[in-house]
Structure formats: C-alpha cells, structure tokens
Amino acid sequence: MDEQHLDLAEYVDRMALVLDLPIPAAYRSGVVDNFAKIKAIAQIVNDFALPEDIEAATVFEP
C-alpha cells in the first residue's frame, strides 16, 4: 500500500481479518481513530534523519 493514500479503515478491516480478531461495530471507529494517531506519531519518528555512521548502543547509559 502507498502510505500517502493509506485508507486506515480498510487497513483495520483487513488486519482484523488476518489476525482473526473481530472488532465490534461499536468500537471500530475508535480503533480507526487510534490508528490515525499512531500513524501520525510514527511519521514523526520515521522522518527524523539519523547520520549514516550512527550505531546502536548495546547498553543504555544516560
């Protein structure tokens, strides 16, 4: 799917089928709204540029 044209309602419906996880009609709009929020947050993270020479730390040290 092209992420610029991602239909979140269709995505939720298809993933519910794939996962065999029925979503009651009363909750479906809330699930779609939550995925819209998740998509917006993920976009901010994905758009953050990292230097090519960065390496993952094996131990977190603040």
C-alpha positions as CSV (number, residue, x, y, z in Angstrom):
1,M,0.0,0.0,0.0
2,D,1.1,3.5,-0.8
3,E,1.4,5.2,2.6
4,Q,0.3,8.5,1.2
5,H,-3.0,7.0,0.2
6,L,-3.5,4.6,3.1
7,D,-7.1,4.0,3.9
8,L,-7.0,3.4,7.6
9,A,-10.5,2.0,7.8
10,E,-9.7,-0.6,5.1
11,Y,-6.4,-1.4,6.9
12,V,-8.1,-2.0,10.2
13,D,-10.7,-4.2,8.5
14,R,-8.1,-6.3,6.6
15,M,-5.8,-6.7,9.7
16,A,-8.8,-7.8,11.8
17,L,-9.4,-10.5,9.2
18,V,-5.7,-11.5,9.0
19,L,-5.5,-11.7,12.8
20,D,-8.9,-13.3,13.1
21,L,-9.8,-10.6,15.6
22,P,-13.3,-9.4,15.2
23,I,-13.9,-5.7,16.0
24,P,-17.4,-4.9,17.2
25,A,-19.1,-2.1,15.2
26,A,-19.3,0.0,18.3
27,Y,-15.5,0.0,18.7
28,R,-14.4,0.1,15.0
29,S,-14.4,4.0,14.7
30,G,-12.3,4.2,17.8
31,V,-9.8,1.7,16.5
32,V,-9.5,3.6,13.2
33,D,-9.0,6.9,15.1
34,N,-6.3,5.3,17.2
35,F,-4.5,4.0,14.1
36,A,-4.7,7.6,12.7
37,K,-2.9,8.8,15.8
38,I,-0.4,6.0,15.7
39,K,0.4,6.8,12.0
40,A,0.9,10.5,12.8
41,I,3.3,9.7,15.7
42,A,5.2,7.1,13.6
43,Q,5.6,9.6,10.8
44,I,7.4,12.0,13.1
45,V,9.8,9.2,14.2
46,N,10.3,8.0,10.6
47,D,11.0,11.5,9.3
48,F,13.8,12.1,11.9
49,A,17.1,11.9,10.0
50,L,19.9,9.8,11.5
51,P,23.5,10.1,10.5
52,E,24.8,7.2,8.4
53,D,27.6,6.4,10.8
54,I,25.4,6.0,13.9
55,E,25.5,2.7,15.7
56,A,23.1,1.2,18.2
57,A,24.3,1.2,21.8
58,T,24.4,-2.2,23.4
59,V,23.8,-0.7,26.9
60,F,21.8,2.4,27.7
61,E,23.8,4.9,29.7
62,P,22.0,8.2,30.4
